[in-house]
């Protein structure tokens, strides 16, 4: 099936998963969540975001969280930085990995960044340059890479051009985001083929239409070896009705195990962690694997 021997799971639950929670999760709970996730074998766990507290109150405690975090050896904890001020705060907290969040469409760039598509690159250029100069690893998320709630289907050429402009800024990795979960396997392979090489690409799927695992398999067959996912399926999509959130890490691990692809993560420990977090959030995990394994 032309599959990779090993896949890097880029865990986004603590940041992307929790950012939509209405009730503020205590720092101590977030720190323990990160510690538990590291104990499962995950090596890349996005911890938080240095976005302005006004926009995402849930992540207003970013500096306090990183100060409280007991970092496990060999585990990276990237943080999202929306602009230079966010980068300043991240550097003050001693981070080694950062991510920026760009848009593949004009509509979302204006609504989410208050910038045009062209203006977003001007905003990100000094962020990437300064981060690289400080020795940081830099990722870029490219949202609305498959569909946009205001513009509909997004042309492959438009997404590829946006991605190339981000690579030109100096990023190390680009994560292609199916923000509203409308992607299909054929479209995934078409988009990946539009880039010169799949090696610096990652994929970030939402399961709104139940296609996240199928899309992931298509990406793996196209050469991608880094997959974003969220423990317990935490997170949602505020741009589409009935969105079921991020691809659950447990569901991803179950599929990778079935394909014989190495990833280094303990499924049992992961399920236990997601059940623990679901109890603190007061609702069951939407992950099918968590549901099956915790009720058996």
Secondary structure, 3 states (H helix, E strand, C coil): CCCCCECEEEECHHHHHCCCCCCCCCHHHHHHHHHHHHHCCCCEECCEECCCCCCCHHHCCHHHHHHHCCCCCCCECCEECCCHHHHHHHHHCCCCEEEEEEECCHHHHHHHHCCCHHHHHHHHHHHHHHHHHCCCEEEEEEECCCEECCCEECCHHHHHHHHHHHHHHCCCEEEEEECCCCCCHHHHHHHHHCCCCCCCEEEEEECCCCCHHHHHHHHHHCCCCEEEEEHHHCCCCCCCCCCCCECEHHHHHHHHHHHCCECCCCHHHHHHHHHHHHHHHCCCCCCHHHHHHHHC
